[in-house]
Amino acid sequence: MGMFGCRVASAPGKVLMTGGYLILERPNAGLVLSTNARFYAIVKPLYDHLKPDSWAWAWTDVKLTSPQLTRESMYKLSLKNVTLQNVSSRQVF
């Protein structure tokens, strides 16, 4: 897969890893990390094309790779129920 459709973001001091700004209201959850370093993130699709009736619209794979934290985590995200489930997490690099 190429870098088509990817976005790069950078943040000093803290970064919202998962969730959204609505996490300030219960029962919404999110994960925020703070540090004295700058974080960079690249967001790109795991799959090139999804058909309208694809299973991925019900459960989408989310892969979080962090070279800075030497971690890789896999999640399942329900777009219908707005639910995030951790599938696996491991040390990398």
DSSP file (Angstrom, degrees, kcal/mol; ACC not computed):
  #  RESIDUE AA STRUCTURE BP1 BP2  ACC     N-H-->O    O-->H-N    N-H-->O    O-->H-N    TCO  KAPPA ALPHA  PHI   PSI    X-CA   Y-CA   Z-CA
    1    1 A M              0   0    0      0, 0.0    46,-0.0     0, 0.0     2,-0.0   0.000 360.0 360.0 360.0 139.5    0.0    0.0    0.0
    2    2 A G        -     0   0    0      1,-0.0     0, 0.0     2,-0.0     0, 0.0  -0.027 360.0 -93.3 -85.5-165.9    1.2    3.5   -0.8
    3    3 A M  S >  S+     0   0    0      3,-0.1     3,-1.8    41,-0.1     2,-0.1   0.169  73.2 138.9 -98.8  17.0    0.9    6.7    1.2
    4    4 A F  T 3  S+     0   0    0      1,-0.3    -2,-0.0    40,-0.0     0, 0.0  -0.417  74.5  12.4 -62.2 131.7   -2.3    7.7   -0.7
    5    5 A G  T 3  S+     0   0    0      1,-0.3    -1,-0.3    -2,-0.1     2,-0.2   0.553  95.3 138.7  80.3   7.3   -4.8    9.2    1.7
    6    6 A C    <   -     0   0    0     -3,-1.8     2,-0.4    38,-0.1    -1,-0.3  -0.526  34.8-160.7 -86.5 155.5   -2.4    9.5    4.6
    7    7 A R  E     -A   43   0A   0     36,-2.2    36,-3.0    -2,-0.2     2,-0.4  -0.988   5.8-148.6-132.9 142.2   -2.2   12.5    6.9
    8    8 A V  E     -A   42   0A   0     -2,-0.4     2,-0.3    34,-0.2    34,-0.2  -0.937  17.3-179.3-113.0 133.9    0.7   13.6    9.2
    9    9 A A  E     -A   41   0A   0     32,-2.8    32,-2.9    -2,-0.4     2,-0.4  -0.954   6.9-166.6-130.4 151.2    0.1   15.3   12.5
   10   10 A S  E     +A   40   0A   0     -2,-0.3    30,-0.2    30,-0.2    28,-0.0  -0.996   6.2 178.7-138.6 142.6    2.5   16.7   15.1
   11   11 A A  E     -A   39   0A   0     28,-2.2    28,-2.8    -2,-0.4     2,-0.3  -0.990  19.9-137.6-145.9 133.6    1.9   17.8   18.7
   12   12 A P  E    S-A   38   0A   0      0, 0.0     2,-1.7     0, 0.0    26,-0.2  -0.713  80.6  -4.6 -87.9 140.8    4.2   19.1   21.4
   13   13 A G  E    S+     0   0A   0     24,-1.5    22,-3.9    -2,-0.3     2,-0.3  -0.213 127.0  24.4  83.0 -50.0    3.8   18.0   25.0
   14   14 A K  E     -A   34   0A   0     -2,-1.7     2,-0.4    20,-0.3    20,-0.2  -0.991  58.3-165.5-149.6 156.5    0.6   15.8   24.7
   15   15 A V  E     -A   33   0A   0     18,-2.2    18,-2.2    -2,-0.3     2,-0.9  -0.997  23.7-129.8-145.9 137.8   -1.3   13.9   22.1
   16   16 A L  E     -A   32   0A   0     -2,-0.4    16,-0.2    16,-0.2     3,-0.1  -0.795  26.3-177.9 -86.5 107.7   -4.7   12.4   22.0
   17   17 A M  E     +     0   0A   0     14,-2.6     2,-0.3    -2,-0.9    -1,-0.2   0.922  65.6   1.6 -76.9 -46.1   -4.1    8.8   20.9
   18   18 A T  E    S+A   31   0A   0     13,-1.0    13,-1.7     2,-0.1    -1,-0.2  -0.958 106.8  34.9-140.0 157.5   -7.7    7.6   20.7
   19   19 A G  S    S-     0   0    0     -2,-0.3     2,-0.3    11,-0.2    11,-0.2  -0.607  73.2-101.0  99.1-162.0  -11.0    9.2   21.2
   20   20 A G    >   -     0   0    0      9,-0.2     3,-2.1    -2,-0.2     4,-0.1  -0.877  41.0 -80.3-151.5-179.5  -12.1   12.7   20.5
   21   21 A Y  G >  S+     0   0    0      1,-0.3     3,-1.0    -2,-0.3     9,-0.0   0.667 118.9  73.7 -68.8 -12.7  -12.7   16.0   22.2
   22   22 A L  G >   +     0   0    0      1,-0.2     3,-2.0     2,-0.1    -1,-0.3   0.478  68.5  94.2 -74.2  -0.5  -16.1   14.7   23.3
   23   23 A I  G <   +     0   0    0     -3,-2.1    -1,-0.2     1,-0.3    -2,-0.1   0.649  66.8  76.5 -66.1 -11.5  -14.1   12.5   25.8
   24   24 A L  G <  S+     0   0    0     -3,-1.0     2,-0.4    -4,-0.1    -1,-0.3   0.660  88.4  67.9 -71.7 -13.9  -14.7   15.3   28.3
   25   25 A E  S X  S-     0   0    0     -3,-2.0     3,-1.6    -4,-0.0    -3,-0.0  -0.905  97.3 -83.1-109.0 134.1  -18.3   14.1   28.7
   26   26 A R  T 3  S+     0   0    0     -2,-0.4     3,-0.1     1,-0.3    -2,-0.1  -0.439 105.5  21.9 -68.9 146.8  -19.2   10.7   30.3
   27   27 A P  T 3  S+     0   0    0      0, 0.0    -1,-0.3     0, 0.0     2,-0.1  -0.875  96.6 104.3 -97.0  21.0  -19.3    7.9   29.2
   28   28 A N    <   -     0   0    0     -3,-1.6     2,-0.3    -6,-0.3     0, 0.0  -0.382  53.4-160.0 -68.9 139.1  -16.9    8.8   26.3
   29   29 A A        +     0   0    0     -2,-0.1     2,-0.3    -3,-0.1    -9,-0.2  -0.821  16.3 163.1-120.6 157.7  -13.3    7.5   26.8
   30   30 A G        -     0   0    0     -2,-0.3     2,-0.5   -11,-0.2   -11,-0.2  -0.962  31.9-120.1-160.1 173.1  -10.0    8.4   25.3
   31   31 A L  E     -A   18   0A   0    -13,-1.7   -14,-2.6    -2,-0.3   -13,-1.0  -0.983  27.0-180.0-127.8 119.5   -6.2    8.0   25.8
   32   32 A V  E     -A   16   0A   0     -2,-0.5     2,-0.4   -16,-0.2   -16,-0.2  -0.973   7.0-164.7-121.6 132.4   -4.0   11.1   26.2
   33   33 A L  E     -A   15   0A   0    -18,-2.2   -18,-2.2    -2,-0.4     2,-0.4  -0.919   2.9-161.0-113.5 141.5   -0.2   10.9   26.7
   34   34 A S  E     +A   14   0A   0     -2,-0.4     2,-0.3   -20,-0.2   -20,-0.3  -0.947  21.1 149.9-121.8 148.1    1.9   13.8   27.9
   35   35 A T  E     -     0   0A   0    -22,-3.9     4,-0.1    -2,-0.4    -2,-0.0  -0.949  55.1-111.0-160.2 171.4    5.6   14.2   27.5
   36   36 A N  E    S+     0   0A   0     -2,-0.3     2,-0.2   -24,-0.1   -22,-0.1   0.247  95.1  77.1 -96.5  12.4    8.4   16.7   27.1
   37   37 A A  E    S-     0   0A   0    -24,-0.2   -24,-1.5   -26,-0.0     2,-0.4  -0.641  86.6-102.6-113.9 172.8    9.0   15.6   23.5
   38   38 A R  E     -A   12   0A   0     -2,-0.2     2,-0.3   -26,-0.2    -2,-0.1  -0.827  31.6-145.7 -98.7 135.7    7.2   16.2   20.3
   39   39 A F  E     -A   11   0A   0    -28,-2.8   -28,-2.2    -2,-0.4     2,-0.4  -0.792   9.5-164.9-101.5 142.6    4.9   13.4   18.8
   40   40 A Y  E     -A   10   0A   0     -2,-0.3     2,-0.4   -30,-0.2   -30,-0.2  -0.978   7.1-172.5-122.8 140.4    4.4   12.7   15.2
   41   41 A A  E     -A    9   0A   0    -32,-2.9   -32,-2.8    -2,-0.4     2,-0.5  -0.996  12.4-160.6-134.5 139.7    1.5   10.6   13.8
   42   42 A I  E     -A    8   0A   0     -2,-0.4     2,-0.5   -34,-0.2   -34,-0.2  -0.986  10.6-164.3-117.2 123.0    0.8    9.2   10.4
   43   43 A V  E     +A    7   0A   0    -36,-3.0   -36,-2.2    -2,-0.5    -2,-0.0  -0.933  22.2 152.0-109.3 124.7   -2.8    8.2    9.8
   44   44 A K        -     0   0    0     -2,-0.5   -38,-0.1   -38,-0.2   -39,-0.1  -0.989  47.1 -93.3-148.6 154.0   -3.5    6.0    6.7
   45   45 A P        -     0   0    0      0, 0.0    17,-0.1     0, 0.0     3,-0.1  -0.388  19.9-147.4 -67.7 144.6   -6.0    3.4    5.7
   46   46 A L  S    S+     0   0    0     15,-0.3     2,-0.4     1,-0.1    16,-0.1   0.770  87.4  43.6 -77.8 -27.1   -5.1   -0.3    6.3
   47   47 A Y  S    S-     0   0    0      1,-0.1     3,-0.1   -46,-0.0    -1,-0.1  -0.934  73.8-141.8-122.7 143.1   -7.0   -1.3    3.2
   48   48 A D  S    S+     0   0    0     -2,-0.4     2,-0.4     1,-0.2    -1,-0.1   0.937  84.1  15.9 -68.0 -48.5   -7.0    0.3   -0.2
   49   49 A H        -     0   0    0     -4,-0.0     2,-0.4     2,-0.0    -1,-0.2  -0.983  59.4-167.7-134.6 138.6  -10.7   -0.1   -1.1
   50   50 A L        -     0   0    0     -2,-0.4    -3,-0.0    -3,-0.1     0, 0.0  -0.992  19.4-136.0-125.1 129.6  -13.8   -0.9    0.9
   51   51 A K    >   -     0   0    0     -2,-0.4     3,-2.1     1,-0.1     6,-0.2  -0.488  28.4-111.6 -76.9 153.1  -17.1   -1.9   -0.7
   52   52 A P  T 3  S+     0   0    0      0, 0.0    -1,-0.1     0, 0.0     5,-0.0   0.790 119.2  46.1 -56.8 -29.3  -20.3   -0.3    0.8
   53   53 A D  T 3  S+     0   0    0      3,-0.0    -2,-0.0     4,-0.0    -3,-0.0   0.238  86.5 132.8 -97.3  14.0  -21.4   -3.7    2.1
   54   54 A S    X   -     0   0    0     -3,-2.1     3,-1.4     1,-0.1     4,-0.3  -0.283  66.7-124.5 -65.9 148.2  -18.0   -4.6    3.6
   55   55 A W  G >> S+     0   0    0      1,-0.2     4,-2.3     2,-0.2     3,-1.7   0.758 104.1  77.2 -59.1 -25.7  -17.7   -5.9    7.2
   56   56 A A  G 34 S+     0   0    0      1,-0.3    -1,-0.2     2,-0.2    23,-0.2   0.717  82.2  64.0 -64.9 -20.3  -15.3   -3.0    7.9
   57   57 A W  G <4 S+     0   0    0     -3,-1.4    22,-0.3    -6,-0.2    -1,-0.3   0.778 110.5  38.6 -73.0 -23.8  -18.2   -0.6    8.1
   58   58 A A  T <4 S+     0   0    0     -3,-1.7    22,-0.6    -4,-0.3    21,-0.4   0.883 136.8  13.5 -87.0 -46.5  -19.4   -2.5   11.2
   59   59 A W  S  < S-     0   0    0     -4,-2.3     2,-0.4    19,-0.2    -1,-0.3  -0.971  74.6-166.9-133.1 117.4  -15.9   -3.2   12.6
   60   60 A T  E     -B   77   0B   0     17,-3.4    17,-3.0    -2,-0.4     2,-0.3  -0.856  22.0-122.2-106.3 137.1  -12.9   -1.4   11.3
   61   61 A D  E     -B   76   0B   0     -2,-0.4     2,-0.4    15,-0.2   -15,-0.3  -0.611  25.9-168.7 -76.2 133.6   -9.3   -2.4   12.1
   62   62 A V  E     -B   75   0B   0     13,-2.5    13,-3.0    -2,-0.3     2,-0.5  -0.993   1.3-167.3-124.4 123.5   -7.2    0.3   13.8
   63   63 A K  E     -B   74   0B   0     -2,-0.4     2,-0.6    11,-0.2    11,-0.2  -0.955   1.5-166.0-114.7 121.7   -3.5   -0.2   14.0
   64   64 A L  E     -B   73   0B   0      9,-3.1     9,-2.9    -2,-0.5     2,-0.5  -0.931   8.8-179.3-109.4 112.4   -1.5    2.2   16.3
   65   65 A T  E     -B   72   0B   0     -2,-0.6     7,-0.2     7,-0.2    -2,-0.0  -0.959   2.7-177.9-114.2 123.0    2.2    2.0   15.8
   66   66 A S  E  >> -B   71   0B   0      5,-3.2     5,-1.8    -2,-0.5     4,-0.8  -0.880  13.9-179.5-125.1  99.3    4.4    4.2   18.0
   67   67 A P  T  45S+     0   0    0      0, 0.0     3,-0.3     0, 0.0    -1,-0.1   0.857  88.3  56.6 -61.6 -33.2    8.2    4.1   17.3
   68   68 A Q  T  45S+     0   0    0      1,-0.2    -2,-0.0   -28,-0.2   -29,-0.0   0.854 117.3  32.4 -67.8 -34.3    8.7    6.6   20.2
   69   69 A L  T  45S-     0   0    0     -3,-0.2    -1,-0.2     2,-0.2     3,-0.1   0.395 104.4-129.2-100.0   1.5    6.9    4.3   22.7
   70   70 A T  T  <5 +     0   0    0     -4,-0.8    22,-1.9    -3,-0.3     2,-0.3   0.866  66.8 124.5  49.8  44.0    8.1    1.1   20.9
   71   71 A R  E   < -BC  66  91B   0     -5,-1.8    -5,-3.2    20,-0.3     2,-0.4  -0.956  44.5-167.9-132.1 149.8    4.6   -0.2   20.9
   72   72 A E  E     -BC  65  90B   0     18,-2.4    18,-2.3    -2,-0.3     2,-0.4  -0.988  14.4-177.7-134.1 127.3    2.1   -1.5   18.3
   73   73 A S  E     -BC  64  89B   0     -9,-2.9    -9,-3.1    -2,-0.4     2,-0.4  -0.955  13.9-152.1-126.8 144.3   -1.5   -2.0   19.2
   74   74 A M  E     +BC  63  88B   0     14,-2.7    13,-3.1    -2,-0.4    14,-1.6  -0.950  18.7 179.4-115.2 136.4   -4.4   -3.4   17.2
   75   75 A Y  E     -BC  62  86B   0    -13,-3.0   -13,-2.5    -2,-0.4     2,-0.5  -0.890  25.6-136.3-129.3 159.2   -8.0   -2.3   17.9
   76   76 A K  E     -BC  61  85B   0      9,-2.4     9,-2.7    -2,-0.3     2,-0.5  -0.990  23.0-162.5-113.2 126.5  -11.4   -3.0   16.5
   77   77 A L  E     -BC  60  84B   0    -17,-3.0   -17,-3.4    -2,-0.5     2,-0.8  -0.949   9.3-149.1-114.2 122.7  -13.6    0.1   16.0
   78   78 A S  E  >> - C   0  83B   0      5,-3.1     4,-1.5    -2,-0.5     5,-0.9  -0.818   8.2-170.5 -89.9 113.0  -17.3   -0.2   15.6
   79   79 A L  T  45S+     0   0    0     -2,-0.8    -1,-0.2   -21,-0.4   -21,-0.1   0.780  87.4  50.2 -72.9 -26.2  -18.4    2.7   13.5
   80   80 A K  T  45S+     0   0    0    -22,-0.6    -1,-0.2   -23,-0.2   -22,-0.1   0.908 125.0  25.2 -76.5 -43.2  -22.1    1.9   14.2
   81   81 A N  T  45S-     0   0    0    -23,-0.3    -2,-0.2     2,-0.1    -1,-0.1   0.454  98.4-127.7-101.1  -2.8  -21.7    1.7   18.0
   82   82 A V  T  <5 +     0   0    0     -4,-1.5     2,-0.4     1,-0.2    -3,-0.2   0.945  57.8 150.0  50.7  54.3  -18.7    4.0   18.4
   83   83 A T  E   < -C   78   0B   0     -5,-0.9    -5,-3.1     2,-0.0     2,-0.5  -0.948  34.8-159.3-119.4 135.7  -16.9    1.3   20.4
   84   84 A L  E     -C   77   0B   0     -2,-0.4     2,-0.4    -7,-0.2    -7,-0.2  -0.970  10.1-174.6-117.8 123.3  -13.2    0.7   20.5
   85   85 A Q  E     -C   76   0B   0     -9,-2.7    -9,-2.4    -2,-0.5     2,-0.4  -0.969  23.6-129.6-120.4 130.2  -11.8   -2.8   21.6
   86   86 A N  E     +C   75   0B   0     -2,-0.4   -11,-0.3   -11,-0.2     3,-0.1  -0.648  26.9 175.1 -76.1 125.5   -8.2   -3.6   22.1
   87   87 A V  E     -     0   0B   0    -13,-3.1     2,-0.3    -2,-0.4   -12,-0.2   0.821  62.8 -14.4 -97.9 -43.0   -7.3   -6.8   20.2
   88   88 A S  E     -C   74   0B   0    -14,-1.6   -14,-2.7     2,-0.0    -1,-0.4  -0.989  51.1-168.7-158.7 158.4   -3.5   -6.9   20.9
   89   89 A S  E     +C   73   0B   0     -2,-0.3     2,-0.3   -16,-0.2   -16,-0.2  -0.970  17.0 164.4-151.9 135.6   -0.6   -4.9   22.1
   90   90 A R  E     -C   72   0B   0    -18,-2.3   -18,-2.4    -2,-0.3     2,-0.3  -0.990  39.2-102.2-151.8 158.2    3.1   -5.7   21.8
   91   91 A Q  E     +C   71   0B   0     -2,-0.3     2,-0.3   -20,-0.2   -20,-0.3  -0.621  45.2 179.3 -76.7 138.9    6.6   -4.2   22.1
   92   92 A V              0   0    0    -22,-1.9   -27,-0.0    -2,-0.3     0, 0.0  -0.855 360.0 360.0-134.8 170.9    8.3   -3.5   18.7
   93   93 A F              0   0    0     -2,-0.3    -1,-0.1   -22,-0.0   -22,-0.1   0.410 360.0 360.0  74.1 360.0   11.5   -2.1   17.3
